[in-house]
Amino acid sequence: MTTLKPLHHYAHMSHPATDNPVLLINADAPLRELHACLAERLNAVLKYLDLIACTSFRNYAEHDINTVTNIARIMEQDVSDVFRVIEQRGFDSSEPS
């Protein structure tokens, strides 16, 4: 019989497309690494949106616009989820003992 180890130090990422969490965030990761993860995703989505803002969609399909916005939404949701973990750690450590 296989027993699953508890994942107390992992936080669930948001998954609007599924009922069960698939990706997890290591809530015990060093803050510098969590910040690096955030910075990478946030910078990527900002560059992506800058590129899209400068692009002309003369012959676009509605599907193209939905794809572009969905990519940005997924990246921003990742950022939001990691921010939630960092904020929770900050709030937990600032509470009096």
Phi, psi and omega per residue, in radians:
M1 nan 2.302 3.136
T2 -1.595 2.259 3.065
T3 -1.930 2.419 3.131
L4 -1.543 2.377 3.083
K5 -1.323 2.457 3.098
P6 -1.139 2.515 -3.108
L7 -1.948 0.946 -3.058
H8 -1.073 -0.552 -3.067
H9 -1.638 0.258 3.076
Y10 -1.980 2.400 3.084
A11 -1.846 2.498 3.122
H12 -1.313 2.452 2.990
M13 -1.548 2.728 -3.140
S14 -1.238 2.425 -3.137
H15 -2.442 1.423 -3.129
P16 -1.104 -0.364 -3.074
A17 -1.553 -0.162 -3.105
T18 -2.326 2.787 3.093
D19 -1.535 -0.368 -3.101
N20 -2.042 2.437 3.109
P21 -1.108 2.394 -3.136
V22 -1.959 -0.687 -3.138
L23 -1.865 2.532 -3.122
L24 -2.231 2.701 3.072
I25 -1.926 2.271 3.065
N26 -1.300 1.750 -3.077
A27 -1.198 -0.263 3.117
D28 -1.669 0.037 3.122
A29 -1.081 2.619 3.093
P30 -0.994 2.505 -3.119
L31 -1.000 -0.628 3.119
R32 -1.057 -0.672 3.141
E33 -1.273 -0.682 3.060
L34 -1.094 -0.741 3.109
H35 -1.105 -0.732 3.127
A36 -1.076 -0.673 3.096
C37 -1.100 -0.799 3.109
L38 -1.072 -0.847 -3.083
A39 -1.056 -0.744 -3.138
E40 -1.072 -0.821 -3.114
R41 -1.217 -0.758 -3.126
L42 -1.127 -0.774 3.101
N43 -1.112 -0.679 3.125
A44 -1.113 -0.798 -3.102
V45 -1.223 -0.594 3.098
L46 -1.159 -0.746 3.092
K47 -1.121 -0.691 3.119
Y48 -1.088 -0.806 -3.141
L49 -1.188 -0.626 3.038
D50 -1.050 -0.775 3.121
L51 -1.060 -0.815 -3.122
I52 -1.137 -0.673 -3.140
A53 -1.109 -0.480 -3.117
C54 -1.639 0.018 -3.087
T55 -1.673 2.459 3.087
S56 -1.646 2.247 3.140
F57 -1.875 1.104 -3.136
R58 -1.165 -0.770 -3.100
N59 -1.998 0.960 -3.096
Y60 -1.621 2.760 3.008
A61 -1.930 2.675 3.128
E62 -0.981 -0.627 3.120
H63 -1.027 -0.671 3.140
D64 -1.093 -0.783 3.140
I65 -1.124 -0.745 3.117
N66 -1.090 -0.692 3.120
T67 -1.111 -0.809 -3.134
V68 -1.057 -0.835 -3.100
T69 -1.227 -0.587 3.129
N70 -1.170 -0.686 3.091
I71 -1.059 -0.817 3.132
A72 -1.105 -0.708 -3.141
R73 -1.100 -0.773 3.139
I74 -1.096 -0.785 3.135
M75 -1.099 -0.759 -3.141
E76 -1.186 -0.576 3.092
Q77 -1.146 -0.690 3.061
D78 -1.016 -0.813 3.135
V79 -1.038 -0.815 -3.129
S80 -1.066 -0.721 -3.134
D81 -1.132 -0.733 3.135
V82 -1.227 -0.670 3.048
F83 -1.007 -0.722 3.127
R84 -1.019 -0.741 3.129
V85 -1.141 -0.785 3.137
I86 -1.094 -0.779 3.132
E87 -1.085 -0.754 -3.139
Q88 -1.095 -0.718 3.096
R89 -1.125 -0.688 3.122
G90 -1.134 -0.728 3.135
F91 -1.202 -0.691 3.141
D92 -1.128 -0.686 -3.081
S93 -1.373 -0.317 -3.119
S94 -1.594 -0.104 -3.141
E95 -1.313 2.446 3.103
P96 -1.138 2.573 -3.131
S97 -1.382 nan nan
